[in-house]
Amino acid sequence: MPEGISLFRRKTPEEQEKNKRRKETLKDARLERHRIVFGSQFREKLPVIRKAVQELQEKYPAIVAVSFFGSHMKAYANDASDLDVLVSIDISKSKVDLDDAHDYREWLGGQVRIALDSVMGSVYKVDVTPDLLSSPQEEYSHYLFLPSLGTEVQSYREASIAEMEKYGQRGERKWRELMKRLWAYENEGMPKSLASKRKNLYPQSLSAARSYFLRKGRKNDDLGEEG
């Protein structure tokens, strides 16, 4: 092998520190009982983040939801951790181009940096329509069920669940597939043993989905509690 070339990239000090924090946090028994465990920084700044998202939706009405994932949802974030964000957009309400996505990133990023004193993570554009399950966007339907803020997210979840209920057992299979994608997305990087235990935190029937995702108290978002 040529001198100076390695098949393995050495982790940076930041990556090593993150892995250490993740390993310590994953010992937290709450992660076996709760799908979402907020980091302390996120919990403290949630009112500011909520206000920033509300203002973003007022500025861009086509936004259905602003969803969160990553270390702040699993309690191993620190002051330097990115806030990982996914923006869901209803393209039937607005034609969205890359300039719009850039605006979302810049505007929301600026607000959240103020809120968290940290670097903004990635903001993704997801095209969402109420008839999601019959569109090419079906493979992204689990994004609507990430921990989210937004005045529209619950109505779109309701529409998605109602659409699946029309198809009986086929709809039930669609839901289980959706939950499998959500589980894989939210548990990436976790030890296999813990990730496997957490499978039972994801509702496996449409009736259970209604109880979990559409329960009372979740009128506009589901960041009022860990769950």
KAPE-V456699 format. One record per pair of residues at least 24 apart in sequence whose ideal C-beta (glycine too) atoms are under 10 Angstrom apart, sorted by the first residue. I is the first residue (numbers start at 1). J is the second residue. Records with the same first field share a line. If there is no record, write none. Layout:
I->J, J
//
This chain:
14->80
17->78, 80
18->71, 76, 77, 78, 80, 81, 189
19->76, 189
20->76
21->71, 75, 76, 77, 78, 81
22->71, 74, 75, 76, 77, 189, 190, 191
23->76, 191
24->75, 76
25->71, 74, 75, 76, 77
26->74, 75, 76, 189, 190, 191, 193, 194, 195
27->194
28->74, 75, 76
30->74, 75, 226
31->74, 75, 76, 187, 190, 194, 195, 197, 198, 201
32->194, 197, 198, 200, 201
33->197, 198, 200, 201, 226, 227
34->74, 75, 198, 201, 225, 226, 227
35->73, 74, 147, 182, 183, 186, 187, 198, 200, 201, 202, 203, 212, 226, 227
36->68, 69, 72, 73, 74, 75, 146, 147, 186, 201, 222, 223, 225, 226, 227
37->72, 73, 74, 75, 76, 226, 227
38->68, 72, 73, 74, 75, 77, 147, 223, 225, 226
39->70, 71, 72, 73, 74, 75, 76, 77, 78, 81, 83, 116
40->72, 75, 77, 78
41->71, 72, 75, 77, 78, 79, 80, 81, 83, 115, 116, 117, 118
42->68, 71, 72, 73, 75, 77, 81, 83, 115, 116, 118, 147, 223
43->72, 75, 223, 226
44->115, 116
45->72, 83, 112, 114, 115, 116, 117, 118
46->115, 149, 223, 224
47->115
48->111, 112, 114, 115, 116
49->83, 85, 108, 111, 112, 114, 115, 116, 149, 223
50->115, 149, 220, 221, 223, 224
51->111, 115, 149
52->107, 108, 109, 110, 111, 112, 114, 115, 149
53->85, 87, 108, 111, 112, 148, 149, 150, 151, 221, 223
54->149, 150, 151, 220, 221
55->107, 108, 111
56->87, 103, 104, 107, 108, 111, 112, 149, 150
57->149, 150, 151, 152
58->151
59->103, 104, 107, 108
60->87, 89, 93, 94, 96, 100, 103, 104, 107, 108
61->90, 93, 94, 151, 152
62->87, 88, 89, 90, 91, 92, 93, 94, 95, 96, 100, 127, 128, 152
63->87, 88, 89, 90, 93, 94, 96, 100, 104, 108, 128, 150, 151, 152, 153
64->88, 89, 90, 93, 126, 127, 128, 129, 130, 143, 144, 148, 150, 151, 152, 153, 155, 156, 157
65->89, 90, 126, 128, 143, 144, 145, 146, 147, 148, 149, 150, 151, 152, 153, 154, 156, 157, 220, 221, 222
66->104, 108, 112, 123, 146, 147, 148, 149, 150, 153, 221, 223
67->124, 126, 143, 144, 145, 146, 147, 148, 149, 150, 153, 221, 222, 223
68->121, 146, 147, 148, 149, 223
69->121, 122, 143, 146, 147, 185, 186, 188
70->121, 122, 186, 188, 189
71->121, 189
72->116, 118, 121, 147
73->146, 147, 186, 223, 226
74->186, 187, 189, 190
75->226
77->116, 118
78->118
79->116, 117, 118
80->116, 117, 118, 119
81->116, 118, 119, 121
82->112, 116, 118, 119, 120, 121, 122
83->108, 109, 112, 113, 115, 116, 118, 119, 120, 121, 122, 123
84->120, 121, 122, 123, 124, 146
85->109, 112, 120, 121, 122, 123, 124, 146, 149
86->121, 122, 123, 124, 125, 126, 140, 143, 144, 146, 148, 185
87->123, 124, 125, 126, 128, 143, 150
88->124, 125, 126, 127, 128, 137, 140, 143, 144, 146, 148, 150, 152, 153, 156
89->124, 125, 126, 127, 128, 129
90->126, 127, 128, 129, 130, 132, 152, 156
91->125, 126, 127, 128, 129, 135, 137
92->127, 128, 129, 130, 131
93->128, 129, 152
96->125, 127
97->125
98->125
100->125
101->125
128->152, 153, 156, 159, 160
129->156, 159
130->155, 156, 158, 159, 160, 162, 163
131->159, 160, 163
132->156, 159, 160, 163, 164, 178
133->159, 160, 161, 163, 164, 166, 167, 171, 174, 175, 178
134->163
138->174, 177, 178
139->177, 178, 181
140->181
141->174, 175, 177, 178, 181, 182
142->177, 178, 179, 180, 181, 182, 183, 184, 185, 186, 202
143->181, 182, 185
144->178, 182, 213
145->178, 179, 181, 182, 185, 186, 202, 203, 209, 212, 213, 222
146->182, 185, 186, 222
147->186, 221, 222, 223, 226, 227
148->218, 220, 221, 222, 223
149->220, 221, 222, 223
150->220, 221, 222, 223
151->219, 220, 221
152->220, 221
153->213, 218, 220, 221, 222
154->213, 214, 218, 219, 220, 221, 222
155->214, 220
157->209, 210, 213, 214, 218, 222
158->210, 213, 214
160->209, 213
161->206, 207, 209, 210, 213, 214
162->206, 210
164->206, 209
165->206, 207, 209, 210
167->206
168->206
171->206
172->204, 205, 206, 207, 209
174->206
175->203, 204, 205, 206, 207, 208, 209
176->202, 203, 204, 205, 206
178->202, 209
179->203, 204, 205, 208, 209
180->204
201->227
//
